[in-house]
Structures are given as structure tokens and as C-alpha cells.
Amino acid sequence: MTLKIYGIAASRAIRPLWAAEELGLPYENIPLHYASPQAKAPAYLAINPNGLVPAIDDDGLVIYESLAITMYLARKHAGRVLWDGTPRQDAHILQWTLWAATMVEPLTTQFAQHSRLLPQAQRDSAQAAAALAALRKPLAVLDAHCARQPYLLGDSFTVADLNVAAVLHRLADLDAADLAGVAAWHQRCVTRPAAQRAFALRQKTA
Ligand SMILES: N[C@@H](CCC(=O)N[C@@H](CS)C(=O)NCC(=O)O)C(=O)O
């Protein structure tokens, strides 16, 4: 198989898996668990020296960082679904992806860790609440944007939607945050057939 995607689907590997499904690419998923010794063993560190998932090997081209991988796959298969190949679209894809990585993901990670990922004894509900409170500002920006158009770049789903929706997926309940625009847009993204196929992999490998 030309495209190998490392990482169990119940991890940030869901992002490249979702992208591959959107693009209709054949791929092999190597269900490496992020907490397993293999993720820190020399064979995998040669692929991702950070010892984190996901990473991909696309016919010898090795890449890590989940959001960089999805953008690479979208660009490589420009014109298929996720990217139309214009510099204008590229600029907005980068804008939203970096926004998600810097303004949102540290807070969604803090929330996920302190609400469900860390062992119970290490969870601090105050930290989970603080993350949700700090998220209100960037999510209000997204909410206002989503109220104006169906997808982040306009009428069509792109890799910007995939990246931002996947980052937000770690939040429990967007409706509860009183963000109707974000909640409706997020539903549109995650109910896509390709997203559902990728999410179904989580049952197999969780
Ligand atoms: N910025 C990286 C983060 C990757 C990351 O932290 N992955 C987690 C799984 S979702 C992991 O491998 N954790 C193992 C560890 O922290 O040792 C990306 O987006 O690919």
C-alpha cells in the first residue's frame, strides 16, 4: 500500500484517516497506540522522532503533525474535494488551521485531559472549567463566521473545515456552550459519510 497512516483512530490519527476517506485514497492504517512502548521504540522514532501519533509514510515521504498531513493530502489531490488549488483558498486554509492549532487546540487538550483522559486522581475540574471559559472567545469568532456561510471558506467543505472540526471534536457538547452556529456547522462536518467511515474505525481499534 502506498499510503501508510500510523496511529489508532481514537487519537489525532483520526485527522489523516478522515482526509484519506474524503479523498477516496487507498491506505493502510497501522493502529499504533500512542501509549504503547512501540510508539517510543527506535523503529517508530525513525518515522516520528517525537514518539507521537499520527505520522504517515506516503510512498517514502514521511510526515508528522496531523494538521500538516491533512493539508499535504488535500494539496496532493487538489481539485478532488478538500482543496481547489488556488493561493486564495490556500491562505484561508492555513489561516484556519493555524488558528485551530494555536488558539483552540491547547485549550481543547486541557479540557479533554482534565475531564476524561487523565487518570481520575490527576484530573482537576477547575482546569477543565478554565479551558472551557477561555475557549469562549475563539469560539465566538468561529460562531459569527459560521452564521454567515455553511463552511469556513464558503459553500464547500474543505480541509480547513476538516482540521478545525477535528480539533473541536474533543469538546464534549458544543450545543451546551450556546454556540448555535458552531454546533450546526460542526454537525454538517462530522456527519459527512467520509467522517463517519473514519470515526467507525475508532470502534475497531480503541
Ligand atoms: N501536534 C501533534 C500532537 C500529536 C499527539 O500529541 N498525539 C498524541 C495522541 S492524540 C500522542 O501521541 N501522545 C503520546 C504521548 O504524549 O506520549 C499532532 O497534531 O500530530
The ligand as a MOL file (V3000), in Angstrom:
LIG
                    3D

  0  0  0     0  0            999 V3000
M  V30 BEGIN CTAB
M  V30 COUNTS 20 19 0 0 0
M  V30 BEGIN ATOM
M  V30 1 N 0.7500 18.1970 17.3800 0
M  V30 2 C 0.7500 16.7750 17.2010 0
M  V30 3 C 0.3070 16.1380 18.5230 0
M  V30 4 C 0.3630 14.6160 18.4570 0
M  V30 5 C -0.0100 13.9920 19.7990 0
M  V30 6 O 0.1800 14.5760 20.8900 0
M  V30 7 N -0.5400 12.7640 19.7190 0
M  V30 8 C -0.9130 12.0420 20.9250 0
M  V30 9 C -2.0790 11.1170 20.6240 0
M  V30 10 S -3.5270 12.0260 20.1440 0
M  V30 11 C 0.2430 11.1550 21.3660 0
M  V30 12 O 0.8780 10.5210 20.5360 0
M  V30 13 N 0.5130 11.0990 22.6820 0
M  V30 14 C 1.5270 10.2520 23.2290 0
M  V30 15 C 2.3960 10.9530 24.2140 0
M  V30 16 O 2.1070 12.1090 24.5710 0
M  V30 17 O 3.4050 10.3340 24.6470 0
M  V30 18 C -0.1680 16.3870 16.0480 0
M  V30 19 O -1.1700 17.0920 15.8290 0
M  V30 20 O 0.1140 15.4050 15.3260 0
M  V30 END ATOM
M  V30 BEGIN BOND
M  V30 1 1 1 2
M  V30 2 1 2 3
M  V30 3 1 2 18
M  V30 4 1 3 4
M  V30 5 1 4 5
M  V30 6 2 5 6
M  V30 7 1 5 7
M  V30 8 1 7 8
M  V30 9 1 8 9
M  V30 10 1 8 11
M  V30 11 1 9 10
M  V30 12 2 11 12
M  V30 13 1 11 13
M  V30 14 1 13 14
M  V30 15 1 14 15
M  V30 16 2 15 16
M  V30 17 1 15 17
M  V30 18 2 18 19
M  V30 19 1 18 20
M  V30 END BOND
M  V30 END CTAB
M  END
